[in-house]
Amino acid sequence: AAWDAAQRGVLPTCHPDTCRAIQDDLIAWRTDLTAGPVRLILGWAGTGKTTIAQTMAKYWAAERCLAASFFFSRSSSDTDNTHRFHETIADHLFQHLLAANAEPEESRIHTILRTFRPVIFPSGPMVIIVDGLDECCDPEAQTKLLQDLLTSIVQLGPSAKLLIACRPEVHLQDVFNKFGLNPGSPRRFDLSPDSDIERFLQDSLQQIYENRRADGTMSAVDEPWPSKGDIAELVDRASGQFIFAATALSLIDNGEEDPVKMLKIVL
C-alpha cells in the first residue's frame, strides 16, 4: 500500500509541466502553518488522482517530510479494505522513530499519531497521503475511516497534514461537506485536466515522431505531425481522462505498426 511498494508495480508520475498548479499549491500548503490541515483531490476514474498523489509522495519522501501513505486498490485483497490501514500507517510512522533512534511510549493504534508526534514532526509539518479511498470495497468502512482521519488530523494541530485523493462519491462528499463546517475546512482540487492532457499528448506524440524519424520509419512524414486538429480531437475524446490519452499513445507507438496508420485507427 505504500507509495513505493514493489507490489504496486511501475506507476507513472506527472508528465513535466502538467498539474503544476496543484503541485505548487500542495508544496506551499505543507509548510504554511496558517493553511488548513487537509487537501482533497477529487476526480473520476482515469483523471490522474493517483498520479498526482504518487508524484507528491515521491517529492515529499525525497524531502523527508512524508510521514506515511496508503494507496487503496481493488486489485489486491490487502488494499481493497481498511483492515490493515492502521497497522500500515503505524509501521510507516515507526520507521521514522527508528530513524530518530527513539522508542514510542506506547503502541496502541488509536494513540499512534499523538504518541509519535514529538519525535516524527520536530522540524515542521509532515504529510500523510491516502489515495483511492473509494476503492475500499465497503462504503461504510470508507465513511468511518474518513470521519476518523478528518477528526484526528485537526486535533493534531499544525504538526501533521493529510492529503486525500478519491472519487467524488456521494457518501464521501457528505463527510467532506460536514467537515467543511468546522474550522480548517479542506480545500478541494476538482480535476478538469484538458490543458494538461493536451500538453501530455503534444509532447508524447512529438517524441514518437522524433524517435521514428531517427530510426527511419517516419522519415517521409512532414511536420507538423499530428495536426492540431487531430490533437484537439484526441483531447475531446479523452473527456478529462488521462487514461484514455495514455492508452491511445500506447497503441499509436506499439513498436510494430506505422504510427500514422495507428493514429488514424484511434481517430
C-alpha positions, 0 to 999 in steps of 0.5 A: 500500500505504500507509495513505493511498494514493489507490489504496486508495480511501475506507476507513472508520475506527472508528465513535466509541466502538467498539474503544476498548479496543484503541485505548487499549491500542495508544496506551499500548503505543507509548510504554511502553518496558517493553511488548513490541515487537509487537501482533497483531490477529487476526480473520476476514474482515469483523471490522474488522482493517483498520479498526482498523489504518487508524484507528491509522495515521491517529492515529499519522501525525497524531502523527508517530510512524508510521514506515511501513505496508503494507496487503496486498490481493488486489485489486491485483497490487502488494499481493497479494505481498511483492515490493515490501514492502521497497522500500515500507517503505524509501521510507516510512522515507526520507521521514522522513530527508528530513524530518530533512534527513539522508542514510542511510549506506547503502541496502541493504534488509536494513540499512534499519531499523538504518541509519535508526534514529538519525535516524527514532526520536530522540524515542521509539518509532515504529510500523510497521503491516502489515495483511492479511498473509494476503492475500499470495497465497503462504503461504510468502512470508507465513511468511518475511516474518513470521519476518523482521519478528518477528526484526528488530523485537526486535533493534531494541530499544525504538526501533521497534514493529510492529503486525500485523493478519491472519487467524488462519491456521494457518501464521501462528499457528505463527510467532506461537506460536514467537515467543511463546517468546522474550522480548517475546512479542506480545500478541494482540487476538482480535476478538469485536466484538458490543458494538461492532457493536451500538453501530455499528448503534444509532447508524447506524440512529438517524441514518437515522431522524433524517435521514428524519424531517427530510426527511419520509419517516419522519415517521409512524414512532414511536420507538423505531425499530428495536426492540431486538429487531430490533437484537439480531437484526441483531447475531446475524446479523452473527456478529462481522462488521462487514461484514455490519452495514455492508452491511445499513445500506447497503441499509436507507438506499439513498436510494430505498426506505422504510427500514422496508420495507428493514429488514424485507427484511434481517430 
